[in-house]
Amino acid sequence: MIRLTQVNGEEIIVNADLIETIERAHDTIITLTTSRKIRVSNTIEEIIDRVVEYKRRIANPTIKSES
């Protein structure tokens, strides 16, 4: 799970395993495998970094998160 910010400023927790695509528009649009679309203020690069960090924590739970 990764922590992101919706365009209205509210925090949302997203299951990183369900992310299918990430699009750069006025905001960033995440499409999940369920076809649900989420509009966030995070950049594509931030989302990728958070997904990579999440995957590292899952693969090796002894690694401490930087956030």
MDAnalysis code that builds the backbone (N, CA, C; Angstrom):
import MDAnalysis as mda
import numpy as np

u = mda.Universe.empty(201, n_residues=67, atom_resindex=np.repeat(np.arange(67), 3), trajectory=True)
u.add_TopologyAttr("name", ["N", "CA", "C"] * 67)
u.add_TopologyAttr("resid", np.arange(1, 68))
u.add_TopologyAttr("resname", ["MET", "ILE", "ARG", "LEU", "THR", "GLN", "VAL", "ASN", "GLY", "GLU", "GLU", "ILE", "ILE", "VAL", "ASN", "ALA", "ASP", "LEU", "ILE", "GLU", "THR", "ILE", "GLU", "ARG", "ALA", "HIS", "ASP", "THR", "ILE", "ILE", "THR", "LEU", "THR", "THR", "SER", "ARG", "LYS", "ILE", "ARG", "VAL", "SER", "ASN", "THR", "ILE", "GLU", "GLU", "ILE", "ILE", "ASP", "ARG", "VAL", "VAL", "GLU", "TYR", "LYS", "ARG", "ARG", "ILE", "ALA", "ASN", "PRO", "THR", "ILE", "LYS", "SER", "GLU", "SER"])
u.atoms.positions = np.array([
    [0.847, -1.168, 0.000],
    [0.000, 0.000, 0.000],
    [0.896, 1.235, 0.000],
    [0.483, 2.228, -0.782],
    [1.233, 3.478, -0.830],
    [0.314, 4.643, -0.486],
    [0.893, 5.667, 0.109],
    [0.169, 6.840, 0.562],
    [0.300, 7.933, -0.497],
    [-0.835, 8.437, -0.993],
    [-0.846, 9.487, -2.003],
    [-1.796, 10.598, -1.567],
    [-1.768, 11.712, -2.313],
    [-2.638, 12.848, -2.001],
    [-3.574, 13.101, -3.171],
    [-4.870, 13.063, -2.892],
    [-5.856, 13.383, -3.916],
    [-5.796, 14.874, -4.234],
    [-6.356, 15.264, -5.354],
    [-6.295, 16.672, -5.761],
    [-7.025, 17.597, -4.792],
    [-7.949, 17.066, -4.008],
    [-8.652, 17.885, -3.011],
    [-7.852, 18.015, -1.715],
    [-6.634, 17.434, -1.692],
    [-5.774, 17.542, -0.520],
    [-5.897, 16.399, 0.469],
    [-6.885, 15.543, 0.283],
    [-7.065, 14.423, 1.198],
    [-6.113, 13.287, 0.871],
    [-5.648, 12.632, 1.917],
    [-4.749, 11.501, 1.755],
    [-5.544, 10.252, 1.358],
    [-4.934, 9.438, 0.515],
    [-5.552, 8.188, 0.103],
    [-4.476, 7.113, 0.132],
    [-4.869, 5.919, 0.523],
    [-3.955, 4.777, 0.530],
    [-4.359, 3.887, -0.642],
    [-3.393, 3.588, -1.513],
    [-3.668, 2.829, -2.731],
    [-2.894, 1.511, -2.694],
    [-3.554, 0.453, -3.091],
    [-2.893, -0.839, -3.223],
    [-2.010, -0.782, -4.466],
    [-0.710, -0.729, -4.276],
    [0.239, -0.573, -5.386],
    [0.154, -1.727, -6.378],
    [-0.279, -2.884, -5.924],
    [-0.381, -4.045, -6.815],
    [-1.538, -3.915, -7.806],
    [-2.446, -2.984, -7.565],
    [-3.590, -2.804, -8.456],
    [-3.386, -1.712, -9.503],
    [-2.243, -1.026, -9.457],
    [-1.995, 0.047, -10.422],
    [-1.711, -0.564, -11.790],
    [-2.498, -0.153, -12.768],
    [-2.314, -0.624, -14.138],
    [-1.576, 0.415, -14.974],
    [-2.050, 1.679, -14.928],
    [-1.386, 2.745, -15.669],
    [-1.364, 4.021, -14.839],
    [-0.398, 4.890, -15.188],
    [-0.300, 6.215, -14.585],
    [-0.156, 7.196, -15.735],
    [-1.039, 8.190, -15.771],
    [-1.028, 9.170, -16.864],
    [-0.763, 10.565, -16.323],
    [0.010, 11.313, -17.094],
    [0.256, 12.705, -16.741],
    [-0.753, 13.555, -17.513],
    [-1.599, 14.232, -16.801],
    [-2.561, 15.163, -17.394],
    [-2.381, 16.458, -16.613],
    [-3.422, 17.237, -16.451],
    [-3.317, 18.409, -15.569],
    [-2.901, 17.930, -14.187],
    [-3.507, 16.859, -13.746],
    [-3.126, 16.153, -12.523],
    [-2.593, 14.803, -12.978],
    [-2.297, 13.947, -12.036],
    [-1.857, 12.599, -12.379],
    [-3.043, 11.667, -12.205],
    [-3.294, 10.830, -13.198],
    [-4.431, 9.915, -13.164],
    [-3.906, 8.492, -13.090],
    [-4.327, 7.787, -12.052],
    [-3.954, 6.389, -11.867],
    [-5.155, 5.548, -12.257],
    [-4.939, 4.564, -13.119],
    [-5.993, 3.615, -13.450],
    [-5.636, 2.289, -12.791],
    [-6.591, 1.764, -12.045],
    [-6.383, 0.487, -11.360],
    [-6.853, -0.664, -12.242],
    [-6.457, -1.858, -11.891],
    [-6.873, -3.035, -12.653],
    [-8.379, -3.240, -12.597],
    [-9.040, -2.577, -11.675],
    [-10.497, -2.655, -11.541],
    [-11.196, -1.650, -12.456],
    [-10.421, -0.879, -13.222],
    [-10.882, 0.208, -14.105],
    [-11.210, 1.491, -13.361],
    [-11.095, 1.490, -12.055],
    [-11.313, 2.712, -11.288],
    [-10.171, 3.681, -11.576],
    [-10.501, 4.958, -11.712],
    [-9.498, 5.995, -11.942],
    [-9.411, 6.874, -10.706],
    [-8.177, 7.200, -10.323],
    [-7.929, 8.055, -9.165],
    [-7.088, 9.226, -9.633],
    [-7.519, 10.431, -9.307],
    [-6.788, 11.645, -9.670],
    [-6.023, 12.114, -8.434],
    [-4.697, 12.220, -8.582],
    [-3.851, 12.618, -7.459],
    [-2.960, 13.786, -7.844],
    [-2.432, 14.458, -6.829],
    [-1.534, 15.587, -7.081],
    [-0.069, 15.160, -7.119],
    [0.220, 13.919, -6.756],
    [1.588, 13.413, -6.808],
    [2.048, 13.283, -8.254],
    [3.356, 13.442, -8.468],
    [3.897, 13.276, -9.814],
    [4.069, 11.779, -10.120],
    [4.213, 11.485, -11.387],
    [4.457, 10.093, -11.788],
    [5.721, 9.573, -11.109],
    [6.748, 10.388, -11.067],
    [8.015, 9.978, -10.471],
    [7.857, 9.658, -8.985],
    [7.077, 10.469, -8.258],
    [6.821, 10.210, -6.836],
    [6.092, 8.879, -6.661],
    [5.116, 8.628, -7.501],
    [4.341, 7.391, -7.402],
    [5.238, 6.188, -7.675],
    [6.051, 6.275, -8.713],
    [6.967, 5.171, -9.028],
    [7.918, 4.927, -7.858],
    [8.482, 5.992, -7.292],
    [9.388, 5.843, -6.148],
    [8.693, 5.161, -4.975],
    [7.451, 5.519, -4.719],
    [6.715, 4.917, -3.601],
    [6.384, 3.455, -3.863],
    [6.065, 3.134, -5.106],
    [5.792, 1.734, -5.453],
    [7.064, 0.909, -5.304],
    [8.184, 1.432, -5.781],
    [9.467, 0.716, -5.667],
    [9.817, 0.496, -4.194],
    [9.662, 1.527, -3.368],
    [9.934, 1.400, -1.933],
    [9.013, 0.358, -1.295],
    [7.748, 0.384, -1.659],
    [6.782, -0.598, -1.149],
    [7.216, -2.014, -1.524],
    [7.590, -2.209, -2.781],
    [8.007, -3.540, -3.250],
    [9.268, -4.001, -2.526],
    [10.181, -3.082, -2.254],
    [11.398, -3.435, -1.502],
    [11.053, -3.886, -0.088],
    [10.131, -3.159, 0.553],
    [9.731, -3.531, 1.920],
    [9.071, -4.895, 1.943],
    [8.284, -5.203, 0.918],
    [7.610, -6.498, 0.856],
    [8.627, -7.611, 0.627],
    [9.579, -7.361, -0.277],
    [10.580, -8.372, -0.612],
    [11.554, -8.620, 0.540],
    [11.852, -7.579, 1.302],
    [12.795, -7.694, 2.414],
    [12.296, -6.856, 3.577],
    [11.477, -7.423, 4.445],
    [10.832, -6.659, 5.516],
    [11.807, -6.073, 6.539],
    [13.092, -6.439, 6.483],
    [14.048, -5.869, 7.424],
    [14.534, -4.497, 6.980],
    [14.239, -4.099, 5.736],
    [14.625, -2.779, 5.238],
    [13.662, -1.740, 5.816],
    [14.225, -0.669, 6.383],
    [13.392, 0.381, 6.963],
    [12.999, 1.386, 5.893],
    [11.780, 1.874, 5.974],
    [11.270, 2.863, 5.033],
    [11.941, 4.208, 5.270],
    [12.157, 4.962, 4.170],
    [12.733, 6.290, 4.275],
    [11.695, 7.333, 4.610],
    [10.396, 6.999, 4.471],
    [9.349, 7.990, 4.736],
    [8.897, 7.975, 6.166],
])
